């Protein structure tokens, strides 16, 4: 069986979790013997049984694929939708119903809502995203499969000293792109207010971004409470950092399923995450959660988490996530069983 990977705008011209997800998925599938190619739209001789489309294909795309006897698996990240309030989602659902009846089909076709009805299978990263696909887009429940992101083997590996864990250090760690959605500036400000040491690792999309420049100012004025040295590409070093961190913090306003949080979980690191459905459906009671509202509330939660991670009994520890090889086996089963 040959699988063709496709994406409408590869990696959205920016680094991020979706790029890593696509690349790691392809590598993992090849690692278990599945033949995977990037779809070459200009190559009429290219063949394959299944297209795995990362994004939301148009109805016309799906119809053409079916005419060629090819099935389509769709993986879309519902990052923004999954972080909205119930009232906002209800309003969006009503607007979608109205638009589908009142607006010209040529207009609504560009929104590709029918993709959830026409795709042969859909991949959701979390049970929460599966629920959204069914409730918001009327996806047939039997076609929606929950397949989470995986984690590279290095994050499960023992330390150089031969122990499964290193001795926990004094820093909380946050690994994230330095952008407003990730709220690293707000985390830095909360760390200063709580006098809680936080090490932030990541790069901005644009070094001239005012948010990034303000973040650098806060780091400089933190008196050493906030540590920032940019991004770290060495995966083995990142694994050691997670294993020696006091805990992992991510207070972003929206996520689909954070790869950084999963990597920290694989390293046995306690987690403090935004109180959002993606996090709770991934880690359930095995993580700590923080409200997004109020600087003083964030500072109090950060300080409480730091004290708990310093040795208080009963600190929530995450379960080990899946390895990418296990994710590949789940996808291979969907490719083979669903389309046999």
ZAGU-839747 format. One record per residue (C-alpha): residue number from 1; x, y, z. Coordinates in steps of 0.25 Angstrom, whole numbers, plus 5000, padded with zeros to 4 digits. Example, Ala and Ser with C-alpha at 12.3 -4.5 7.8 and 13.67 -1.06 7.14 Angstrom:
// ZAGU-839747
i,xx,yy,zz
1,5049,4982,5031 $
2,5055,4996,5029 $
// end
This chain:
// ZAGU-839747
i,xx,yy,zz
1,5000,5000,5000 $
2,5005,5014,4996 $
3,5001,5026,5004 $
4,5001,5040,4998 $
5,5003,5052,5008 $
6,4997,5065,5003 $
7,4996,5079,5010 $
8,4990,5091,5003 $
9,5001,5101,5008 $
10,5013,5093,5013 $
11,5016,5097,5028 $
12,5009,5111,5026 $
13,5023,5117,5023 $
14,5026,5116,5038 $
15,5032,5106,5048 $
16,5022,5100,5057 $
17,5016,5087,5063 $
18,5008,5084,5050 $
19,5021,5083,5042 $
20,5027,5074,5053 $
21,5014,5065,5053 $
22,5014,5063,5038 $
23,5029,5060,5037 $
24,5029,5051,5049 $
25,5017,5044,5044 $
26,5023,5041,5030 $
27,5036,5037,5037 $
28,5029,5027,5046 $
29,5021,5021,5035 $
30,5033,5018,5027 $
31,5040,5013,5039 $
32,5029,5001,5040 $
33,5030,4999,5025 $
34,5019,5007,5019 $
35,5022,5014,5006 $
36,5019,5029,5007 $
37,5021,5039,4997 $
38,5018,5054,4996 $
39,5007,5056,4986 $
40,5012,5062,4973 $
41,5000,5069,4966 $
42,5008,5071,4953 $
43,5011,5056,4952 $
44,5000,5048,4945 $
45,5008,5035,4946 $
46,5008,5036,4961 $
47,5000,5025,4968 $
48,4995,5022,4982 $
49,4983,5016,4989 $
50,4981,5026,5000 $
51,4983,5041,5001 $
52,4986,5046,5015 $
53,4982,5061,5014 $
54,4987,5070,5026 $
55,4977,5081,5026 $
56,4963,5082,5020 $
57,4961,5078,5005 $
58,4951,5084,4996 $
59,4939,5076,4992 $
60,4944,5076,4978 $
61,4957,5070,4983 $
62,4950,5059,4990 $
63,4941,5056,4978 $
64,4953,5055,4968 $
65,4961,5046,4978 $
66,4949,5037,4978 $
67,4948,5037,4963 $
68,4962,5032,4963 $
69,4958,5021,4973 $
70,4967,5027,4984 $
71,4962,5029,4998 $
72,4965,5041,5006 $
73,4968,5042,5021 $
74,4967,5056,5026 $
75,4975,5062,5038 $
76,4971,5076,5042 $
77,4975,5084,5054 $
78,4963,5090,5061 $
79,4972,5099,5069 $
80,4964,5112,5069 $
81,4950,5105,5069 $
82,4954,5096,5081 $
83,4958,5108,5090 $
84,4945,5116,5088 $
85,4934,5116,5098 $
86,4922,5108,5097 $
87,4913,5120,5094 $
88,4923,5124,5083 $
89,4923,5110,5077 $
90,4907,5110,5077 $
91,4907,5124,5070 $
92,4917,5118,5059 $
93,4908,5106,5057 $
94,4896,5114,5055 $
95,4903,5123,5046 $
96,4908,5111,5038 $
97,4894,5106,5036 $
98,4889,5119,5032 $
99,4900,5121,5022 $
100,4899,5108,5016 $
101,4884,5111,5012 $
102,4885,5126,5009 $
103,4898,5128,5002 $
104,4902,5124,4988 $
105,4908,5110,4988 $
106,4920,5116,4981 $
107,4923,5124,4993 $
108,4921,5113,5004 $
109,4929,5103,4995 $
110,4941,5110,4998 $
111,4939,5108,5013 $
112,4939,5093,5010 $
113,4929,5089,5021 $
114,4925,5077,5013 $
115,4939,5071,5015 $
116,4935,5065,5028 $
117,4923,5057,5021 $
118,4931,5053,5008 $
119,4945,5049,5014 $
120,4947,5034,5016 $
121,4953,5036,5030 $
122,4956,5047,5039 $
123,4968,5048,5049 $
124,4966,5055,5062 $
125,4977,5058,5072 $
126,4968,5057,5084 $
127,4955,5052,5088 $
128,4951,5067,5089 $
129,4954,5070,5075 $
130,4946,5057,5071 $
131,4934,5063,5078 $
132,4936,5076,5071 $
133,4937,5069,5057 $
134,4924,5062,5060 $
135,4916,5073,5066 $
136,4921,5085,5058 $
137,4922,5078,5044 $
138,4913,5066,5045 $
139,4924,5057,5043 $
140,4920,5042,5043 $
141,4924,5037,5057 $
142,4929,5024,5051 $
143,4939,5031,5042 $
144,4946,5039,5052 $
145,4958,5033,5059 $
146,4966,5039,5071 $
147,4981,5037,5068 $
148,4989,5046,5077 $
149,5003,5052,5074 $
150,5015,5043,5077 $
151,5028,5046,5084 $
152,5042,5043,5079 $
153,5049,5032,5086 $
154,5060,5041,5092 $
155,5050,5047,5102 $
156,5048,5033,5107 $
157,5062,5030,5108 $
158,5070,5029,5121 $
159,5080,5040,5125 $
160,5094,5038,5122 $
161,5096,5034,5137 $
162,5087,5022,5134 $
163,5075,5027,5142 $
164,5061,5028,5137 $
165,5061,5042,5143 $
166,5071,5053,5146 $
167,5071,5060,5159 $
168,5061,5072,5158 $
169,5067,5085,5157 $
170,5061,5099,5161 $
171,5055,5103,5148 $
172,5041,5102,5142 $
173,5042,5101,5127 $
174,5033,5106,5116 $
175,5036,5102,5101 $
176,5028,5110,5091 $
177,5029,5120,5080 $
178,5030,5134,5085 $
179,5017,5139,5080 $
180,5004,5145,5086 $
181,4996,5132,5085 $
182,5006,5124,5094 $
183,5006,5135,5105 $
184,5021,5134,5108 $
185,5021,5149,5111 $
186,5010,5147,5121 $
187,5017,5135,5127 $
188,5030,5143,5129 $
189,5022,5154,5136 $
190,5015,5144,5145 $
191,5028,5138,5148 $
192,5034,5151,5153 $
193,5021,5154,5161 $
194,5022,5141,5168 $
195,5038,5141,5168 $
196,5038,5127,5162 $
197,5049,5123,5153 $
198,5045,5120,5139 $
199,5053,5116,5127 $
200,5047,5120,5114 $
201,5052,5113,5101 $
202,5047,5116,5087 $
203,5048,5126,5075 $
204,5039,5137,5070 $
205,5033,5136,5056 $
206,5039,5150,5054 $
207,5050,5156,5062 $
208,5043,5170,5059 $
209,5030,5166,5065 $
210,5026,5176,5076 $
211,5022,5165,5085 $
212,5035,5158,5084 $
213,5042,5171,5087 $
214,5034,5174,5099 $
215,5037,5160,5104 $
216,5052,5162,5103 $
217,5050,5175,5111 $
218,5043,5167,5122 $
219,5053,5156,5122 $
220,5064,5167,5123 $
221,5057,5174,5135 $
222,5054,5161,5142 $
223,5067,5161,5151 $
224,5070,5146,5146 $
225,5056,5140,5150 $
226,5053,5138,5135 $
227,5064,5131,5127 $
228,5064,5132,5112 $
229,5074,5128,5102 $
230,5066,5125,5089 $
231,5062,5112,5083 $
232,5070,5099,5085 $
233,5070,5089,5073 $
234,5078,5078,5079 $
235,5067,5068,5083 $
236,5076,5060,5093 $
237,5079,5073,5100 $
238,5064,5077,5101 $
239,5061,5063,5107 $
240,5071,5065,5118 $
241,5065,5079,5121 $
242,5051,5073,5122 $
243,5057,5062,5131 $
244,5064,5072,5140 $
245,5053,5082,5141 $
246,5045,5085,5153 $
247,5033,5085,5144 $
248,5027,5089,5130 $
249,5018,5101,5128 $
250,5010,5105,5116 $
251,4999,5116,5118 $
252,4995,5117,5103 $
253,4981,5122,5099 $
254,4979,5111,5089 $
255,4985,5098,5084 $
256,4981,5085,5077 $
257,4991,5076,5085 $
258,5004,5082,5090 $
259,5016,5074,5085 $
260,5025,5081,5096 $
261,5015,5076,5107 $
262,5015,5062,5102 $
263,5031,5062,5101 $
264,5031,5067,5115 $
265,5021,5057,5120 $
266,5030,5046,5113 $
267,5041,5051,5122 $
268,5033,5050,5134 $
269,5032,5065,5136 $
270,5020,5070,5144 $
271,5011,5079,5136 $
272,5004,5092,5138 $
273,4995,5096,5126 $
274,4984,5105,5122 $
275,4970,5101,5127 $
276,4965,5097,5113 $
277,4958,5085,5107 $
278,4970,5080,5099 $
279,4979,5079,5111 $
280,4969,5072,5120 $
281,4965,5062,5109 $
282,4979,5059,5107 $
283,4985,5058,5121 $
284,4972,5058,5130 $
285,4975,5057,5145 $
286,4990,5055,5142 $
287,4993,5070,5140 $
288,4991,5083,5147 $
289,4982,5094,5141 $
290,4982,5109,5142 $
291,4972,5119,5138 $
292,4976,5129,5127 $
293,4969,5141,5134 $
294,4977,5150,5143 $
295,4992,5153,5145 $
296,4991,5151,5160 $
297,4983,5138,5158 $
298,4994,5133,5148 $
299,5005,5137,5158 $
300,4998,5129,5170 $
301,4996,5117,5161 $
302,5011,5117,5157 $
303,5016,5119,5171 $
304,5007,5107,5176 $
305,5011,5098,5165 $
306,5026,5101,5168 $
307,5024,5098,5182 $
308,5017,5085,5179 $
309,5027,5081,5169 $
310,5038,5083,5179 $
311,5034,5071,5187 $
312,5020,5072,5193 $
313,5013,5059,5193 $
314,5002,5056,5183 $
315,5007,5064,5171 $
316,5000,5060,5158 $
317,5010,5053,5148 $
318,5006,5050,5134 $
319,5005,5037,5128 $
320,5015,5033,5117 $
321,5010,5037,5103 $
322,5011,5029,5091 $
323,5023,5028,5083 $
324,5023,5031,5068 $
325,5024,5017,5064 $
326,5011,5014,5072 $
327,5004,5025,5065 $
328,5009,5020,5052 $
329,5003,5006,5055 $
330,4990,5012,5058 $
331,4989,5020,5045 $
332,4993,5008,5037 $
333,4982,5000,5043 $
334,4972,5011,5039 $
335,4978,5011,5025 $
336,4977,4996,5023 $
337,4965,4992,5031 $
338,4956,5004,5028 $
339,4959,5003,5013 $
340,4960,4988,5010 $
// end
